[in-house]
């Protein structure tokens, strides 16, 4: 049956073709102007559109719902082949992507693609010497070699210092011997491990039985025939919760010999005589800062990926909610209601959209700051203190990835039964994203890293040091009797006043100060009551307070970045829409967040709820227009219900017809034959059964039926 989308329901049309165009006609701002604001500049928009455009002509199973029915081997091979073929022409002309372009490439992926552009590449850039970059960088960027990041072990995750893999200096051969000495030392979880030709391996450096701590080594895994090299054992770890198109594997090494030059040598090297040589004296402050920049880049990239993933989920869910009709609001029951017009649906979806915007703009800010630091480093100028930036990047990775995992699932649930279908796109997005909440640093671990910086800042303020950046708000805690509530100022008497960004900023600042104050006092009390206890044990005992303090700081940072971006917008219509979106982000955190005790009471919560209703009324006409500004091509979303044209019912039925279970060529499915022995075939042969025969003869009574079926009668 040939389907024909239209504005009217029929046997071949869902009748929704007009709904999204009508939504877009109500939008209050100019599309291109808003797109440039969200991207950061026209230049970035041009580059992003070029990158996104590279996948719009994708054909075959990756272009539609058939992608979700591939077996793993086919999915992995198709994803890698697609990535290589899309980029090959650009590689041939010498194209090398910048950091922000790699993030855009990840957002534009139609499948798992090539994870080596993530931590593998950033490790090479951040840890390799100039000579090593000459060997590895261009080949890595142009996929002439493929790489994976081999840090995590079967028995060790975020505790990097506890890694067991060894790299022992061998004086006789003037080489390193990489070895997995225990079962728990096997490298486990690296993405693209099976398909990688090389790995950056984190291992304990040992020279003449002296341990020098964890260092990074480049290890070749496969030869020119793609056979594994001697001593290398690689395999896939098995099916996972999501992302079937990415191979995640293990690496077991048995005394693998690699050249001395394969130890990453940007900050140190080992001579042929076995001397361990630090570059720049003991490394120097700037050398350590550069090491932090590499780690920060990885964490901000993950946070930026969270913004992209939640933006996709919000796009699918909001478009579907603007098309799907369900229930009646009027007594006549003549027209069903668009589900985006239900208040709670508006709240749950626009809440996620506003968080995605906050995260995206904060990542733009972080990328700009890190770019400034990298420029200073490349020009050999002194690098300012980056401890706050490092702490914030850690917190953003933990907080934003966790919030995104939860947010995608809420968007999926808001789609009702349609969100259960893999062809919806949002179901696969939800399971594919989950691992990022724990990868490269669990949420709690990351937030504790932020909290350590905050507690240290309080100690610095109390010792008379001047605090800078967003942490300067903690300077007031130098006074032991300071009341964080005094930072809030007069609270608005009317709900509209709760939409004021400066008031919300003051409120978030007060919450951060209050949460950090509570965490600091908890630490002080613990250390006083357990004077012989190590500081780490005291932190472990105060984890909950410290984690909440980290959350408050990160959300304050997100709101501050959002507010700064809004204030810089010149276009009145875009500024108005983003001001409301920023306010809604803050208000949803007030209603659903924690640590407001002592700052807000019941009446304040009621006022915030009333303000949320005002914000939702303003943003409802802009909902579809805002998600359109992410400009995700349909082939990237690969969603039957999140299509730009709104023809969701046609797409859903067409996807159902493509299900492998329906490709029988008119034959009875094999699995149906397996239940045939259990069926009453005589009854089925009657076509309409006894009930049909009853139309042609006297209707049997209940007594007749029970008499003919004594086994049934005995049960009654």
C-alpha positions, 0 to 999 in steps of 0.5 A: 500500500502506497502511503500519501501524507496529507492534512486529512486522515485516510487509509493512506494518511495519518493527517498530520502533515500540517501540524509542525508547519503550523507550530513553526508559524507561531515561533517568535524569533528568526530561525537563523539568528537563533541558530547562530546564537546557539552555535556561538557564531555564524562561522561555527554554524557554517562549519556545523551545517557542512559537517551535518550535510555530509550524512544527509545522502546516506543510503542503505540500512543506516538511513532508516529503521533497518539500522535497529535490526542489524546484528552486531557484526554488521552494525560495527562494520557498517558504522566504521565503513560509513565513517571512513567513506564519509571522511576519506575525501577530506582526509585526502586533501589534508583536512584535520578537524579541530576540537569543536569539529570533532564534537560536531562530528559526534553529534552528526553520527548516524551510527557509532562511528569511530570512537578513536577520535575521542580519548585516544586522539586527545591523549596523543595530542596531550601526552606525545612529544613533538617527534611522536606527534610527527609519527602518530598525529596525522595518521590518527586524525586521518584514520590511517591507524585506528586507536583505542584508549586502554586505561580501565582494567577488569578490576580498576576504574577511576582509581588510576593509581591502582592500575596493575598493568606493568611497563618494565624497562628492559635494559638488554633490549632497551625497550619496555615490556608491557604485561598483564600480570593478573586477571584483574589487570586485563584492560576492559571496556575500551571502545573500538578495541577489537577494530583498533590497530593501536592502543594508548595503554596506561601502565605502571612504569618500573625501572630496576624494580623501582615504580615510577607510577602510571605512564602512557604507552603507544602499543601496536596491536595489529600488523599489515594483515590486521593479524594480532601481534605476538603477545596480544590477546584482544576480544569483544566483551559481549552484548551490552545495554546499547550501542551495538555498532561499537565494539567494546573489548578487552586487551590481555598482554603477555610480555609485549615488547615495545620501543622506548620511543613508545612511552608518551614523552611530552613531559618525561622520557626514559633513556637507553641507560634507564634514566628517568628524565623529567622535562622542564625540571620537575615538570613545572607548574605549566607542565602540570596545567597542560596535563590538566587541559588534556583531561579537561578537554576529555571531560568537556567533550563528554559534557558537550556530548550530553548536550547533543544527546539530550537535544536530540531526545528533546527534538524527537519528543517535542515534535511528537508531542506537537503532532500526537493527539490524545484525550478531550478537554471539552465536553463536546469531545469533537477534537482530541488534544495535542499532548504538548498542550497538557501542562505536565507534558510541557513541563517535563519536555521543556525542562529537558530542552532548557537543561540541554540549552544550559549545558550547550552554552556552558560547554561553549564557554568552557571550550572558549576558555580552554582555547585561550589557555591552549593559545597561551601554552603554544606561545610559551606564555605563563598559564593562569591558574586553571584549578577552578576550570579543572574542577568545574569540568569534572563536575560538568562531566558528572552532573551533566551526563547523569542529568542527561541519562535521566532526561533522555529517559523522561523524554522517551516516557513522554512519548508513550508507547511510541517511545518503546519502539526502536524505530522511534529513535529515542529508545535506542538513544536512551540505551546507547547513552547510558554508559556515558554517565559512568565512563571516564569518571562516575558521577559521584567521583567527578562531583567529589573532585569539584567539591575538593576544590570548593572546600579548599577555596573556603580554607584559602578565603579563611586564610586571607587569600583572594578567590577568583572566578565563580568561586569568589562567591565563597569569600564570604565564608571567611566570616564564620557567622555569615548567613548565606540567606542574606545573598538572596535579597528581597524575594519578588512578591509576584510570580513574574518576579521569579523570572528575573535572571539576576534574582535567580542568579543570586538564589543559586549563588546563595545555595552554592555558598550554603551547600559548601558551608555545610560540607566544609563544616561537616569535614571540620567536625569529622576531622575534629572527632577523628584526629588520627583519620586520613583526610580521604577517610574524612571525605568519604564520611562526608560524601553526601554533603560534598557531592551536593555542594558539587552539584550546586556549584555546577548548576550555578555555573550552568545558570551563570553561563546561560545568563551571560550568553542571554545578556550578550544577545542583541536580537530582541526576539531571541533574547526574550525567548532565551531569557525565558528558557534560562529562567525556566531552567532555574525554576525547574531546579528550584522545584526538583533540585535539593539544598534549598532548605533555609533559603526557600519556604513553602510560599516561595515554592508556590511562587516558583510554581506559578512562575513556571506556568508563566514561563511555559505559556511563553515558551509553548509557541516556541517549542518546535522552533527551538528544537529546530534550531539544533538542525539535526538531519532526519537521517541522524535522528533516524526517528519515525516520530521525530521527523521534521515533516511530522508524518509520524504515522506513515513513518511508523507503519512503514518501519513496521513493514520493514521488520525482519519478522515480516520479510517471509515472502508470504510464507508462514513464519518458521517460529509459528510452525513450532506452536502448531502441535499445540493448537486445535486445528479442527477448530481453526479449519471451521474458519469462523469456528463454532460461533460461525456455525451457530449462524446456520443452525440452532444455537447450542445452550450452555448445558449442551456445551458443558455436556460435550466438554466434561473436562471443562464442566469439572472446573466450573 
